[in-house]
């Protein structure tokens, strides 16, 4: 696969109008590369034969990651002569997805969906920027979300990076009007009324840079920083800040600060679901308000992050701050133990 992509960029830069012969060679290289990749299967690989760009059409590609699977009727992978180091893909209107652990395949509907990746030919085709976007989305023809956008930008490692980090990407994520009830896992869950809208900016620390060649092993997430996440679910609004990374045992370690001015509606919803009794609301509200005023204790310095996590801003008037702490294999709400820390994703 590495040879195929290197050849793609070299042809774009050096040959220009020789696209016809170039695509034939690229198709042969792609077939040879995919033949040795058990995670990707393709029914047919054909040249685009479009003089405005150079690339290939993959018929019925299937991508597997563990027990999860994504397949499409066809995908066109190409680069334009005006931007030879940017690989683009026009995604089909429907993808077949089978989440890990699921018995059935779901139809994910997309509209005007596009994916782009800018690569560095001199650094083993590392991805320096990646963009993914879609308009309205459906799941098995039921409305799922109105828009999705995600941007990853390679950035330099800094003094506060986790010790295991070898690459860092800034993330800008947006998801509009997600209907949680459309998701099979939440179809019977008791949820607040309304759709979820999310905007998030932060940083991902990985075990290696992302490369379109795949490399020996895919990059693993070793830490993340949440600089500004705004979440709205119906009338409820929550802001999140924090930093979490993998500890020596693969568990989450760090802090997550949740800010909201909607404590009363949240408690009322908890009462309506039977999670708490109405008589306990005053006590719970007093405890949470008290925790909101406590200064969180940074825990990340012990795992190699220097300097220690900075202090988080205090709650504003009418707002509370809920400090979720992950340390020593435990998850805590301020000083109150909630149980074991969850495993870090990835």
Secondary structure, DSSP 8 states (H G I E B T S, - for coil): -HHHHHHHHHHHHHTTTTHHHHHHHHHHHHHHHHHT-TTEE-SEEEE---TTEEEEEEES-EEEETTEEEEESEEEEEEETTEEEEEEEE--SEEEEE-TT-SS-EEEE-SS-EEEEEEEGGGTTEEEEEEEEESSEEETTEEEESEEEEEEEEE---TTS-TT-SEEEEEEEEEEEE-GGGSGGGTTS---SS-EEEEEEEEEEESS--BTT--SS---EEEEEEEEEEEEETTEEEEEEEEEEE-TTSBEEEEEEEEES-HHHHHHHHHHHTSS-GGGHHHHHHHHHHHHHS-----GGGGT-SS---------TT-EEEEEEEETTEEEETTEEEEE--B---
